[in-house]
Amino acid sequence: MSGAQGRGKGLLLIELDGDGGHPAAWRKSGSSPASVLGPKHLREHVLAVESAGFHAATFRDGGAKTGISVNGNGRLNALQQAAFVAPITRSIALVPEVDTVYTEPFHISTQLASLDYVSRGRAGWLAAASSSEEESAAQAAAVGREPADPERRTREAAASIEVGRRLWDTWEDDAVIRDVATGRYLDVDRLHYADFQGQDYSVKGPSIIPRPPQGQLPVLASAGLLDSDAIAAGAADALLVSAPTPELLAGELREAAAGFEDAGGAGAPALIAELDVILDARGQSAAGRLAELDKHAVWESPRARFVGSAAELVEVLAGLLAVAAGVRLHPAVLGTDVEELGQLVLPELRRRGLLAPVAPDATFRDLLGLSRPVSRYAAASAAVVPSGASPGTGASPITRATAGN
């Protein structure tokens, strides 16, 4: 299903963080707080949203303060969560949040490539960076470096994405030859150096993982993470757009879409709307449920919030899907709100023809309407490998150019 700028349309994503987006969600989850760290909890929620017909699930990362979630419980590493559920799912794309500033880009690239293999091409990358000075300082202290200021966080986010993309291309698709007669596993002429030189670090490459099934994993990022130059250069395949209210959100989406159209349109990222959701459920109004949860902890979020019935949410989503490629929902309480979404909201959207079909074994790029790209190094006419050496030997994969980084 294709839309403007060659991107997919009618996509619904869902955030799976603990027991839900509300900080008191665990009080209504019907399970113990510690269960959020168990495999049963994660398995049940992922299978529930896949069965409901969501196209992609995103996973919050551990964060700065030793992985504490908004629910006050521990939070598992996002990549590990996605890797755990990959073999037991078939149609839903898995998109972990991974930091771009305080995590080594070489390791990000290889871990995401591995996830793409275990998910059979359903992996994506939600590129992230700390949004507050406090969080940035905590993350920096955890890895023994100085905190990055906002300008540097923006710069390093773009650099990390570029490194990941280059490393995924360092193995051509046919680099693994398994030639028994000559005893060669690889054709070294089909491996290439990434040769990234940035302001803060350099990365030589090549990767230690063969090219991922998708070639390039789709990269999602919050609209404010990257500067206009990085967006124009194609750093992100989709931007997550937020606003304080649903009405302002629709306006923000229209403005962003018009801006990309004025800039030429071709190659523009898909736009994904961000929406918190709490629904009427189990005989209780959404407003009543929210008031009850807020007695324990107030739900503070920069995102637009919908509070109401499933039927009303259908109309809101229909409006958003008319101007955006998709919507990422943040349910207040996963167990309760996903039940309502799966029974009342997604079926009605699908009946109206507003959702993209769910296709088992489709890649995430397929869902986004993206073709599989050829490695940027495959068409190089000159050999990259120096005489007598192979890209896989003799070079450290990453060199920091700035002390303490």
C-alpha positions as semicolon CSV with decimal commas, in nm:
position;residue;x (nm);y (nm);z (nm)
1;M;0,000;0,000;0,000
2;S;0,175;0,316;-0,114
3;G;0,111;0,681;-0,044
4;A;0,273;1,017;-0,096
5;Q;0,648;1,025;-0,143
6;G;0,643;0,649;-0,211
7;R;0,591;0,570;0,156
8;G;0,341;0,330;0,310
9;K;0,011;0,457;0,443
10;G;-0,241;0,342;0,701
11;L;0,006;0,215;0,958
12;L;-0,062;0,170;1,330
13;L;0,231;0,140;1,567
14;I;0,213;0,079;1,940
15;E;0,455;0,146;2,223
16;L;0,510;-0,146;2,461
17;D;0,666;-0,007;2,778
18;G;0,605;-0,189;3,104
19;D;0,233;-0,203;3,185
20;G;0,149;0,107;2,983
21;G;0,225;0,472;2,930
22;H;0,065;0,598;3,252
23;P;0,308;0,596;3,549
24;A;0,045;0,420;3,764
25;A;-0,047;0,162;3,498
26;W;0,093;-0,123;3,706
27;R;-0,178;-0,063;3,967
28;K;-0,442;-0,164;3,710
29;S;-0,249;-0,431;3,525
30;G;-0,368;-0,723;3,735
31;S;-0,013;-0,851;3,778
32;S;0,274;-0,787;4,015
33;P;0,514;-0,500;3,938
34;A;0,804;-0,745;3,909
35;S;0,629;-0,937;3,630
36;V;0,720;-0,662;3,381
37;L;1,072;-0,807;3,379
38;G;0,956;-1,160;3,301
39;P;0,931;-1,323;2,958
40;K;0,563;-1,413;3,003
41;H;0,462;-1,046;3,033
42;L;0,648;-0,942;2,720
43;R;0,536;-1,244;2,517
44;E;0,168;-1,194;2,602
45;H;0,166;-0,824;2,515
46;V;0,351;-0,866;2,185
47;L;0,134;-1,153;2,071
48;A;-0,178;-0,957;2,172
49;V;-0,088;-0,652;1,963
50;E;0,019;-0,868;1,668
51;S;-0,311;-1,055;1,687
52;A;-0,498;-0,723;1,703
53;G;-0,341;-0,622;1,372
54;F;-0,086;-0,358;1,465
55;H;0,186;-0,312;1,206
56;A;0,478;-0,237;1,439
57;A;0,570;-0,241;1,807
58;T;0,826;-0,006;1,958
59;F;1,023;-0,070;2,276
60;R;1,157;0,194;2,515
61;D;1,520;0,149;2,613
62;G;1,661;0,119;2,963
63;G;1,720;0,490;2,996
64;A;1,959;0,684;3,214
65;K;1,862;0,582;3,563
66;T;1,956;0,214;3,549
67;G;1,660;0,124;3,335
68;I;1,371;0,254;3,547
69;S;1,045;0,271;3,352
70;V;0,767;0,524;3,390
71;N;0,583;0,265;3,597
72;G;0,854;0,271;3,864
73;N;0,976;-0,076;3,773
74;G;1,289;-0,194;3,598
75;R;1,301;-0,178;3,221
76;L;1,469;-0,436;3,004
77;N;1,706;-0,339;2,725
78;A;1,498;-0,256;2,417
79;L;1,711;-0,455;2,172
80;Q;1,694;-0,760;2,397
81;Q;1,316;-0,733;2,420
82;A;1,283;-0,716;2,042
83;A;1,524;-1,005;1,991
84;F;1,334;-1,219;2,242
85;V;0,998;-1,181;2,068
86;A;1,129;-1,190;1,710
87;P;1,117;-1,572;1,670
88;I;0,763;-1,599;1,809
89;T;0,613;-1,329;1,586
90;R;0,555;-1,328;1,213
91;S;0,393;-1,010;1,087
92;I;0,459;-0,726;1,333
93;A;0,767;-0,507;1,283
94;L;0,991;-0,473;1,589
95;V;1,147;-0,133;1,650
96;P;1,368;-0,091;1,957
97;E;1,473;0,250;2,082
98;V;1,853;0,275;2,079
99;D;2,056;0,572;2,200
100;T;2,273;0,745;1,939
101;V;2,505;0,941;2,167
102;Y;2,626;0,725;2,455
103;T;2,624;0,389;2,275
104;E;2,907;0,294;2,038
105;P;2,774;0,320;1,680
106;F;2,962;0,012;1,562
107;H;2,785;-0,203;1,820
108;I;2,446;-0,043;1,745
109;S;2,485;-0,133;1,379
110;T;2,581;-0,496;1,437
111;Q;2,315;-0,559;1,701
112;L;2,042;-0,416;1,481
113;A;2,166;-0,623;1,186
114;S;2,143;-0,934;1,405
115;L;1,787;-0,837;1,502
116;D;1,698;-0,807;1,134
117;Y;1,818;-1,163;1,080
118;V;1,631;-1,313;1,375
119;S;1,312;-1,126;1,280
120;R;1,346;-1,218;0,912
121;G;1,352;-0,858;0,794
122;R;1,103;-0,703;1,037
123;A;1,346;-0,488;1,235
124;G;1,368;-0,111;1,257
125;W;1,563;0,143;1,460
126;L;1,402;0,412;1,672
127;A;1,702;0,644;1,697
128;A;1,699;0,838;2,022
129;A;1,900;1,080;2,233
130;S;1,840;1,208;2,584
131;S;1,606;1,507;2,585
132;S;1,711;1,659;2,919
133;E;2,038;1,765;3,076
134;E;1,973;1,542;3,378
135;E;1,921;1,233;3,165
136;S;2,220;1,315;2,946
137;A;2,444;1,356;3,252
138;A;2,330;1,021;3,394
139;Q;2,393;0,843;3,065
140;A;2,734;1,006;3,029
141;A;2,834;0,904;3,381
142;A;2,732;0,544;3,310
143;V;2,985;0,520;3,027
144;G;3,254;0,743;3,177
145;R;3,243;1,044;2,946
146;E;3,148;1,408;2,963
147;P;2,782;1,494;2,897
148;A;2,707;1,613;2,546
149;D;2,533;1,948;2,509
150;P;2,217;1,970;2,290
151;E;2,412;2,077;1,981
152;R;2,650;1,784;2,015
153;R;2,364;1,540;2,081
154;T;2,202;1,649;1,755
155;R;2,533;1,615;1,570
156;E;2,614;1,274;1,715
157;A;2,264;1,143;1,646
158;A;2,309;1,215;1,275
159;A;2,663;1,071;1,282
160;S;2,552;0,750;1,453
161;I;2,278;0,693;1,194
162;E;2,522;0,757;0,910
163;V;2,772;0,511;1,059
164;G;2,503;0,246;1,096
165;R;2,392;0,291;0,736
166;R;2,748;0,276;0,604
167;L;2,833;-0,035;0,804
168;W;2,520;-0,219;0,680
169;D;2,650;-0,157;0,327
170;T;3,009;-0,269;0,388
171;W;2,917;-0,626;0,299
172;E;2,776;-0,661;-0,050
173;D;2,478;-0,893;-0,074
174;D;2,686;-1,168;-0,236
175;A;2,996;-1,130;-0,018
176;V;2,944;-1,473;0,144
177;I;3,038;-1,727;-0,123
178;R;3,105;-2,049;0,079
179;D;3,344;-2,180;-0,187
180;V;3,439;-2,527;-0,060
181;A;3,680;-2,596;-0,346
182;T;3,901;-2,298;-0,261
183;G;3,827;-2,295;0,112
184;R;3,692;-1,940;0,096
185;Y;3,391;-1,831;0,299
186;L;3,404;-1,468;0,184
187;D;3,498;-1,281;-0,129
188;V;3,711;-1,007;0,025
189;D;3,664;-0,788;-0,280
190;R;3,298;-0,760;-0,180
191;L;3,378;-0,625;0,167
192;H;3,445;-0,255;0,206
193;Y;3,565;-0,004;0,458
194;A;3,307;0,239;0,595
195;D;3,575;0,508;0,639
196;F;3,355;0,744;0,839
197;Q;3,535;1,050;0,974
198;G;3,321;1,273;1,191
199;Q;3,387;1,562;1,424
200;D;3,369;1,342;1,734
201;Y;3,486;0,998;1,620
202;S;3,588;0,790;1,322
203;V;3,479;0,440;1,221
204;K;3,685;0,227;0,986
205;G;3,476;-0,087;0,939
206;P;3,377;-0,312;0,781
207;S;3,095;-0,461;0,985
208;I;3,133;-0,802;1,149
209;I;2,780;-0,902;1,040
210;P;2,676;-0,978;0,679
211;R;2,441;-0,727;0,519
212;P;2,095;-0,740;0,689
213;P;1,802;-0,900;0,505
214;Q;1,648;-0,556;0,441
215;G;1,980;-0,412;0,327
216;Q;1,907;-0,098;0,527
217;L;1,685;-0,112;0,837
218;P;1,423;0,164;0,843
219;V;1,523;0,442;1,082
220;L;1,261;0,631;1,284
221;A;1,337;0,946;1,483
222;S;1,150;1,212;1,674
223;A;1,097;1,521;1,461
224;G;1,321;1,731;1,686
225;L;1,615;1,490;1,704
226;L;1,782;1,571;1,371
227;D;1,857;1,900;1,202
228;S;1,720;1,988;0,860
229;D;2,042;1,897;0,680
230;A;2,040;1,542;0,822
231;I;1,672;1,499;0,733
232;A;1,732;1,626;0,380
233;A;2,021;1,380;0,349
234;G;1,786;1,092;0,425
235;A;1,899;1,010;0,779
236;A;1,545;0,911;0,885
237;D;1,289;0,709;0,692
238;A;1,009;0,827;0,924
239;L;0,966;1,114;1,168
240;L;0,756;1,092;1,484
241;V;0,551;1,410;1,518
242;S;0,414;1,534;1,852
243;A;0,188;1,821;1,961
244;P;-0,002;1,905;2,282
245;T;-0,353;1,827;2,149
246;P;-0,501;1,612;1,869
247;E;-0,614;1,927;1,687
248;L;-0,268;2,082;1,702
249;L;-0,119;1,747;1,602
250;A;-0,320;1,738;1,279
251;G;-0,206;2,092;1,202
252;E;0,157;2,005;1,276
253;L;0,136;1,709;1,038
254;R;-0,014;1,920;0,760
255;E;0,253;2,186;0,807
256;A;0,534;1,928;0,799
257;A;0,391;1,758;0,491
258;A;0,359;2,093;0,313
259;G;0,717;2,180;0,402
260;F;0,848;1,858;0,248
261;E;0,628;1,912;-0,057
262;D;0,770;2,262;-0,105
263;A;1,121;2,117;-0,080
264;G;1,052;1,879;-0,365
265;G;0,877;1,589;-0,190
266;A;1,091;1,309;-0,331
267;G;1,274;1,120;-0,060
268;A;1,089;1,293;0,222
269;P;1,044;1,087;0,538
270;A;0,709;0,938;0,628
271;L;0,524;1,117;0,909
272;I;0,405;0,920;1,211
273;A;0,171;1,091;1,458
274;E;0,224;1,038;1,832
275;L;-0,090;0,987;2,045
276;D;-0,151;0,890;2,408
277;V;-0,472;0,689;2,449
278;I;-0,707;0,601;2,734
279;L;-1,045;0,453;2,644
280;D;-1,381;0,382;2,799
281;A;-1,340;0,023;2,916
282;R;-1,503;-0,242;3,130
283;G;-1,796;-0,023;3,229
284;Q;-1,580;0,274;3,330
285;S;-1,541;0,600;3,140
286;A;-1,201;0,699;3,009
287;A;-1,212;1,021;3,212
288;G;-1,293;0,822;3,526
289;R;-1,010;0,578;3,460
290;L;-0,764;0,863;3,406
291;A;-0,873;1,043;3,724
292;E;-0,831;0,723;3,922
293;L;-0,482;0,664;3,784
294;D;-0,382;1,029;3,835
295;K;-0,456;0,999;4,207
296;H;-0,142;0,786;4,229
297;A;0,079;0,970;3,978
298;V;0,004;1,234;3,716
299;W;0,059;1,132;3,354
300;E;0,291;1,397;3,213
301;S;0,362;1,366;2,842
302;P;0,454;1,598;2,554
303;R;0,221;1,404;2,325
304;A;-0,139;1,472;2,229
305;R;-0,383;1,271;2,438
306;F;-0,714;1,110;2,350
307;V;-0,958;1,040;2,635
308;G;-1,292;0,892;2,528
309;S;-1,475;0,610;2,356
310;A;-1,351;0,368;2,092
311;A;-1,592;0,516;1,837
312;E;-1,459;0,867;1,900
313;L;-1,101;0,742;1,869
314;V;-1,182;0,590;1,531
315;E;-1,278;0,936;1,403
316;V;-0,963;1,095;1,546
317;L;-0,742;0,828;1,389
318;A;-0,922;0,858;1,057
319;G;-0,839;1,228;1,054
320;L;-0,475;1,171;1,144
321;L;-0,430;0,892;0,891
322;A;-0,556;1,127;0,621
323;V;-0,244;1,344;0,666
324;A;0,011;1,100;0,814
325;A;0,155;0,768;0,704
326;G;0,070;0,624;1,043
327;V;0,004;0,676;1,412
328;R;0,196;0,544;1,710
329;L;-0,033;0,481;2,007
330;H;0,077;0,498;2,370
331;P;-0,197;0,318;2,569
332;A;-0,241;0,423;2,930
333;V;-0,277;0,063;3,052
334;L;-0,169;-0,198;2,802
335;G;-0,386;-0,487;2,915
336;T;-0,707;-0,283;2,924
337;D;-0,663;-0,043;2,634
338;V;-0,518;-0,297;2,389
339;E;-0,828;-0,510;2,446
340;E;-1,053;-0,220;2,344
341;L;-0,831;-0,125;2,052
342;G;-0,824;-0,482;1,920
343;Q;-1,198;-0,540;1,952
344;L;-1,346;-0,203;1,856
345;V;-1,096;0,035;1,697
346;L;-0,877;-0,159;1,454
347;P;-1,165;-0,364;1,306
348;E;-1,360;-0,046;1,227
349;L;-1,058;0,127;1,074
350;R;-0,995;-0,183;0,865
351;R;-1,362;-0,200;0,760
352;R;-1,332;0,157;0,633
353;G;-1,021;0,068;0,435
354;L;-0,800;0,305;0,636
355;L;-0,536;0,052;0,744
356;A;-0,266;-0,117;0,541
357;P;-0,310;-0,493;0,521
358;V;-0,115;-0,710;0,762
359;A;0,114;-0,934;0,561
360;P;0,290;-1,226;0,732
361;D;0,662;-1,236;0,650
362;A;0,658;-0,886;0,496
363;T;0,961;-0,675;0,583
364;F;0,938;-0,345;0,765
365;R;1,059;-0,174;0,447
366;D;0,765;-0,335;0,266
367;L;0,525;-0,184;0,519
368;L;0,676;0,160;0,472
369;G;0,666;0,129;0,093
370;L;1,045;0,132;0,068
371;S;1,236;-0,068;-0,192
372;R;1,542;-0,268;-0,088
373;P;1,851;-0,059;-0,169
374;V;2,170;-0,185;-0,329
375;S;2,486;-0,142;-0,120
376;R;2,642;0,197;-0,184
377;Y;2,978;0,024;-0,230
378;A;2,863;-0,247;-0,469
379;A;2,901;-0,034;-0,779
380;A;3,251;0,089;-0,692
381;S;3,474;0,035;-0,993
382;A;3,804;0,035;-0,803
383;A;3,897;-0,226;-0,541
384;V;3,862;-0,089;-0,188
385;V;4,090;-0,352;-0,035
386;P;4,459;-0,253;-0,037
387;S;4,702;-0,500;-0,192
388;G;4,783;-0,781;0,050
389;A;4,523;-0,682;0,310
390;S;4,153;-0,745;0,368
391;P;3,904;-0,505;0,522
392;G;3,845;-0,749;0,805
393;T;4,197;-0,727;0,947
394;G;4,440;-0,479;1,091
395;A;4,201;-0,192;1,163
396;S;4,028;-0,095;1,484
397;P;3,657;-0,052;1,401
398;I;3,617;0,275;1,588
399;T;3,846;0,556;1,692
400;R;3,735;0,843;1,910
401;A;3,859;1,178;1,784
402;T;3,773;1,368;2,098
403;A;3,908;1,292;2,444
404;G;3,645;1,157;2,683
405;N;3,404;1,067;2,403
